[in-house]
Amino acid sequence: MKSIGIDIGTTTISFAVTDNDTLAVIQKYTIASAGFIHTENPWERIQDTDVILSRIRHVLNDILDTYSDISAIGITSQMHGIVYTDRSGRAVSPLYTWQDGRGSLPEFGGRSICRILSDDTGIKTASGYGLVTHLFNVRKGLVPTDASTFCTIGDYLGMVLTGRKSPLVHISQAAGMGLFDIEKLQFMYEKVSDTGADPMFLPEVTKAFSLLGTFKNIPVCVSIGDNQASFLGCVSDGADTVLVNAGTGSQVSVMTRQYIEIPEIETRPLTDSAYLLVGAAICGGSAYASLESFFRIYAAAAGAPDVPQYEIMKKLLEMQAGKDDAWQIRTTFAGTRSNPEASGSITGIRTDNFHPAAMIRGVLYGMADELFELYKLIETGTGSRKTKLIASGNAVRKNSIFQQILAERFHMPLTIGQNEEEAAYGASLCALYSSGQLSKNQLPV
C-alpha cells in the first residue's frame, strides 16, 4: 500500500508517493504553481485558485492511474494566505498569499492593519497573515458578497476532494492566519469582534490530524502547515534537533513540549501537545535569487545571453575557495517579521576583496547569520541546546557552500533531509496516522 502527500507551495506544487511499509518516498513529482495574477497594485500578491486546483487534479489522477493501492492522501500548503469560500464550498476569491502587502498599507488614519492590531490589541502580526488580509478587506469593502468563510489553499483542496461545503482547519494552519490563541489553541474571537470583523466568519478548527472525508474512496487528511509538515518529514528525533529550511523564505524550527513565548520567535502548534518554536527570515533563499538576478541583469546588459547565473556564481566561489574575504552582508532585503521597513546592509568592502565571490559568499553568510541569530533566541529562551542540525529546502540542498557555512555558524554537523519533498512527505505521514495506518510513536513528536 502507498500514500500520497501534496504540498502546495508559492511557486511549485509537489507530490510524494510513500511506501506505507518502509515509509520511503518511491516517487515524487513537482509542477509549477499558478503563478501570480497581475494587478495594478504593486503590493498585491494573489494567485488563481482554479488554476492551482486544476493542475493538482491532473497530477493526482495520473498518480492514481499509476498506483492502484493508494490508501491515504495528505495535504500541506503555504501558510498564512487565505481563500474565501461560499456556503456551497466553492472558492469565490483568488488566493491571497502570504506575500500580500495590504496589511502594511497606512490606509486607516495613517495606520496599517498591522499597526492597528499592535496599538489597539497588543497583537504583533505581519502582512500576509490571513486575518490581517481579511480585516483589510472588511474595512475596504473587498470581501466577496457571497463569501461565508475562508481557509488556506490546502484546506480548500481538501474541501474540493472530499465534497465538503465548509472547511475544517488544523491548528497548524489556523495559527498561521493570526489572531489565534496559541496556548488555548483557538481563535481570539473577542478580539476579532473588537476589530470590526464577524467572528462567525472564522472557519472550524481541529486539534487532531482529522480525516476530512474520502476522494475516490481514499481517506483524505486535514491540511497541515508547511513548516510543521517539513518538520515531520525531516526529523526523526524531535527533542534534540534544529531544523533549518531554506526556500523562498527561510526558517529555523525547534520542537518543545511546553507552550513558551520568546520575543521575535513564533510559537506554532504542531499537535495538541507539541509546539514548534520558529524563527522566520522573510528573504531566505530569495536573497540568493536576488543576487543571481543582479548578475543576470549585468550579464545581459554586457551582451551575454539572458540565462541563469547560478553555475557561474558557483564557479566564482570555487575560484576563491577558502579565502576569508566575504563582505559582511545583512540579508534582510525584504525587512523582518517585526520590522517590515528594515533593509539590508553591506560593509567590509576593501580593495583586496572587491570581487564577486566575496559578495556571493557574503550573502550566504548573511543568510546563515540571520537564521543562527534566531536560533540563539530560541536557545536562550528555552535554556536548552540542541546537538543535531538538519537542513531542507532547495536553497540549501543545491548549494554545498551554504551547507558548509550553516554547519560552521551553528557549530553542529549538518545533515541534509533525506527526502527532497519533505513537506509533501510529512503530509503523507499525517495521512497515514489519521487513517490508522501509522502509530503515534512512528511520528517524531
N, C-alpha and C positions, 0 to 999 in steps of 0.2 A: 504494500500500500504506500501511497505517496500523498504529500500535501503541497499546497501552493501558497506562497507569500507574495503579496503585491505591495510595492512601495511607490506611492505617487509623489514624486519629487517636484521641485520647482522647474527643472529643465529636462529631466528624464523620468520615465516610468520603468521600474524594474520588477522582474518576476523571478522567483526562485522556486524550483521544484525540489522538495526534500524527501529523501527516503525515510519512511517512518521507523524502520528498524535500526538503521545505522545513524540516523539524524545527520546525514551528509547531504549536501546540495549536489544533485546529479545533473541539473540543467539550469541555466539562467538565461534570461532574455532582457535586453534593455532597448527601449524605444524613446524617441523624442516626445516630450510633453506637448501641450497645445501651443506653447509659445504665448507671448503676451499680446493682448488686444491693444492696438494703437488707439490712443485717445489724445485729446488736445491738452490734457492735464499732465504735466511732467511728473507730478508727484503720485499719479495713479498707476497702480500695478495690478492689473486684472487679467485673468485667463478665461478662455472659453470652456465652460463646464461640459457642454455637449461634445466637443471635440475630444476632450480628455476621456470621457466615458466611452466614446466610440472606439478610440484606439485601444483602450483596455479590453473591451469586449472582443475585439478582433483577435488579440493575442491570447486571451483567456480561452476562447473557443478553440484556437489552434492547439493549445496545451491539452485541453480535454479530449481533442481528437487524437492526440499522440499518446496520451496516458489514460487508460480506461479505468485505472484503480485509484483515482484521487478521492481521498476520504475527508479532506478539510481544506478550507480556504481562509487565509488570514490577510488582514489589510493594515497597512500603516500609511501615513501621509505627512506631507509638510504640515507643520504645526502652525497654530495661531490664526491662519486665514479662515474665512467663512464663505458659505454658500447659503442664500436664502431659499427656502422651500415653501410650497403651499400645502394646503390640507390634504391634497391627493398624493403628496410625496414627490412632487415634481420640482426641479430647480427653476426658480424664477429670477435668477440673477447670475452674473458671472461669478467666478471665484475671486474674491478679494484676497490677495495673497499676503503673506507675512511681510513682504517688502513694500506694501502700500503705505504711502506717506501722509494720508489725510489726517491722521491723528496728531501730527506735529504742526498743522497749519494754524496760525493765530487768528482764527476766524470768528472768535466769540469774545468781543470786547478786548481784543488784543491777546487773548489767551487761546491755547490749543486745548483739545480734549485731554491730552496727557497732562498739561499744566493744571487744568480744572480738576482732574482727579487727584493730582498731587496736593493742590492747595486746599480743596474742599473736603476731601475724604482721607488724605494721607496715604493714598494708594499710589505706589510707583509702578508705572507700566510703560509700554512703548508703543509707538505707532506700528500698525500691522496686526496687533492683537485683536481678535475677533470682536470683543465688546467695545474696544476703542473705535474700531471701524463702525460698528453698529450705532454707538452713541453719536458719532459724527453724522451718520446718515439720518438718524432720528431728528436731530436738530436742524438738518438741512432739508428735510422732507424727501430724502432719497431712498427710503425703504420701499421696495416694491409694494404696491397696494394689495396684491394678492398673497403676500408672504405671511406665513403663520409662525415660523420659527427659523432657526439657522443651525448649521453644523459645519464640520470640516469637510473637505472634499473626500476624505477616506470614509467618513460616516455616510456621505451621500452615495458613494459607490455601494456600500453595504445595503442601503435602502433600496437602490435600484436592483441589485442582485436578488434580494430576498422578497421584494414587493412590499416592504414596509411603507406605511404612509407618514410615519414620524420617526425622527432619528432617536437612537439610543447611543449616548456619547460616553465613552470610558473616561474615567477621571484624568487619565494622562492627556487626553485631548481637551477636555473641558478646562483644565487648569491653564492650558496654553491660550485660552480665549481672554483671560484676565478676569478681574473681579470675582475670583474664586478663592474660597477659604481653604487653604492647603491643609490646615490642621483638622478641620471638620469635614473636609472632602465634599464640599457643596458650594454652589454659587452664593455670593453675598447678595441675597435677594433684596434686603432692605436698602443697601447702598445702590443697587441697580435702580430701584424705585426712586431713591433720592436724586439720582442724576436725570430723572425725567423719562426714563425708559420703562416699559411694561415688563415686570419680572415674569409674567405668564408667557412671554415670548421665548424664554430660555428653554433649551432642549432638556429632555430627561437624561439623567446621569446614572451610570452604574459603576460600582467599585470593583466588580468582578470582570474577568475575561469572559464575558457572556456570549452566548450564541444569539445571533440576530434572527436566524431562520435558515432556510436552505436555498441553494441555487442548483437546479438540476439534481435535486436530492442530495446535494453535498452540503454539510454544515458550514455556515459562514460565521466567523468570529467577529465581534465588535472591533472597530478600528482602534489602534493604539498610536500614541505619539511616535514620531520617527526617532527621536532621541532615545526613548525608552526601548523601542524595538531594536535599535542598533546595539544598545547595552545588552539586551537578552541574546542577540545574535552574535556577539563578540566575546563576552566574558563568561568564563567558567567558574571563577571564584569572585563573586561579587563583593565579599567582605574585605579583600586585600588588593583591589585593582583600581587603577586610574585608567579611564578610557578617554582617549583623545580622538575626536572625529573632525576631519578637515574636508569639507566640501565647499560649497559656495560660501557658507559661513563656517565657523569652527566652534567647537565646544570641548570642555573638559568636564567629565562626569565621574562622580564618586557616589557609591551607594551607602545609605545609612538606614538603620532600623528605627531611628528616633526622629521625630519632627524637630527640626532645628532651623533657626533663621541666622543668616550670615550676610552682612551688608555686601552689596554688589553681586551676590550669588543667589540664583533661583533655587528654591526647593520645589521639586516636581514630583508628583505622585508616580510611583512605579506600580505598586499593588496596594491593597488596603492595609498592608503592614510594612511597606518599604518605600523609601523615597530616593530620589537622585538629587544630589547637590550639583548644580550645573553652573559653570561659568561660561558665558557665551560671548564670542568675539564676532561682531557683525560682519566684518570683512572676511576673515579666514582665507580660504583658497582664492577668493575673488581678488585679494590683494596681489597675489602672484599673477592672476589672469590680467589684472590691470597693468602690471609691469610688462607682460607679454604684448598687450595691446600697444603700449608705449613704443616698444621696439618695432612692432609690426608697422605702425604708422610711419616711423622714421625710415624703415627699410623701403616701404612702398614709395615714399617721397623721394628717396635716393635712386629710384628706378628698379629696385628688386621686386620680384613677384610678391603679391599680397597673400602670403601664406603664413601659417602658424610658425612662431619663432621658438617654441619650447625646446626643440632639439639643439638649436643654436645656443640658447641660454645654457643648456646642459654642457655643451662643449666649452663654453666660456668658463663655467665653473671648474671643469676638469683641467683647463689650461692654468688656472690659478689655484689648484688644489693645495690645501694645507697652509695657505697664506692667511695670516691673522690680519686681514686688511678690510674686513667688512665695514661698511658705513653703519652708523647707528640710526636705524630707521624705526620709527613708531608707526605701525601699520593700522592705526585707527582712521583709515581713509574715509570710512562711512560713519564716523562717530562711534560712540559706545552706547550700551543699553541705558546707562544712567545719564549720559550727556550726548544726545544726538548731534549737537553742534560741534563736538570735538573734531579735530582734524589730525592728520598725521604730521610727522616732522622728520627731518633728516639732519644729522650732524656727523662730525667725524670725517669730513672730506678733506683730504690733503693732496698735494700734487703727486705724491708717490702712490696713492691708492685711487687716483681718478681713473677708474677702469670699470667697464660694465659688470665684470664679475663681482667687484666689491659692492656694487649696487644690488645685484641679484642676491648675493649672499646676505646682504643687509636686510632685504625684505624677508628672506626665510628666517633669519634670526628674530626679526621683529614679530613675525607670526608666532614663533615658538615662545618668545618672551611674553607676549600677550596672554597666551594660554598658561604659561608657568606662573605668572603673577596671579591669575585667577585660581590656580591650584593652591598656591601658598595661602590664599584667603581661606580656602576650604580646610587645609591642613591646620591652620591656626584656630579656626572656628570649631573644629571637631576635636582638636588635640590628638589626632591620630595620623600617623604617617604610613602611607601605603608603600609596598615594595615591588608591585608589578605594574608595568606600563604597557597598555595595548593601544594600537593606533588603527584607525579605519578611515575610509573615505579616499577618493581618488587623488586629492591634493597631496596626501602623504604617501599613498600606496605607489604612486607613479614617480616619486621623487626621492631617490636614495639619499641625496644630500640633506633634504629636510628630515628624513628619518634619523640620520646621524646627529643633526642639530637638536632634535627633540630629546634623544637619549642623553645628550650632553647637558641640556638645560634642566631636565627632570632628574638627573643623576640616577637613572634606572636603566636597566637593559630594556630595549624596546622589542615588542613582538607585534607583528602585523596580523590583524584579524584574518582567520583562515578563509572566510567567505567574503568575496568581493561585494556581494549584495547583502550586507549584514542586516540592514533594516528589513528587507523582504524575508530573509531567513528567520529573523526574530519574530516576525508576524506569523510565519508558518508554525513556529513552536507554540505561540499563543493559541493558534487554531487547534493544534493537536491537544493542548492541555484543556481547552474549553470543551472539546468534544469527547474528553475522557480517554484519549489515546496516548497521553503523556502524563506521568506522575509529577507532583509538585517538586519532588527532590531532583528532578531532571532539569528544572529551571535554575538559573544561577542566583536565585533570591531566597 
